[in-house]
Amino acid sequence: MTHTRFPGAWPGGLALLLGPLLMLVGALLRAGHDFFFPDQLAAYADEPVLIAVAYSAFLVGNVVLWPGVVLLAQRIGASRPGWAIWGGMLAAFGLFARVFHAGIDHLAFQLVDLRGVASATSLVGDAYGAYHVMSALNPAIMAGWVVLAVGAWRAGVLGPFRAVALGLMAALPIGVLKGTTALSVIALAGLAVALVSLGWQELRAAPRPPVRRIAFAVAVIAAMAFLGTLG
């Protein structure tokens, strides 16, 4: 079946396939260090490359996932439009909120490089919990996955087991400089169980894009990556 609506079967399918796996890999890479921000900053001071890769993988997976959320909401909306609208919007807003948190994480790690771990920990501690307008989206981080999971189950897009697995994402800790716990791994493994196979199904059912279109997409991504380093 050919899907012509935004974001399309290939971008959406790849998002469902890669997003959860990247987030899970990022969480596993930073496992083994205590959860709260002083320990995360200390871990970065000790292993800057590993921790930077871990947080970057989680962030990229989070960003990559949004077309998959749109595609999943479309599938739900075929029979349960209300669940699709609320679930899709809340889940997408939750992804945006996590991107905001990732920006703060990045700045905190730069403080470790520039001022040392003790100074960075003190500065982050003084500002921790400060209100920002994006704080209003924090409830969406948790609620979005539950609403999306119920909608996917009621629409028959996901069976009960995978719907429950998707809903487990509500248990993933939120906030700045949060490490990995057993609950984090369970939540992200549930996301992968729910969405990776769905993404694979979408890709198998979609027509293969022309080679020139794939090459163009790769070239655009490479150009964007280069231009992004210029300022």
Secondary structure, DSSP 8 states (H G I E B T S, - for coil): ----STT-HHHHHHHHHHHHHHHHHHHHHTTTS-SSHHHHHHHHHH-HHHHHHHHHHHHHHHHHTHHHHHHHHHHHHTT-HHHHHHHHHHHHHHHHHHHHHHHHHHHHHHHHHHH-HHHHHHHHHHHTT---GGGGGHHHHHHHHHHHHHHHHHTTSS-HHHHHHHHGGGGS--STT----HHHHHHHHHHHHHHHHHHHHHHHHS----HHHHHHHHHHHHHHHHHHTT-
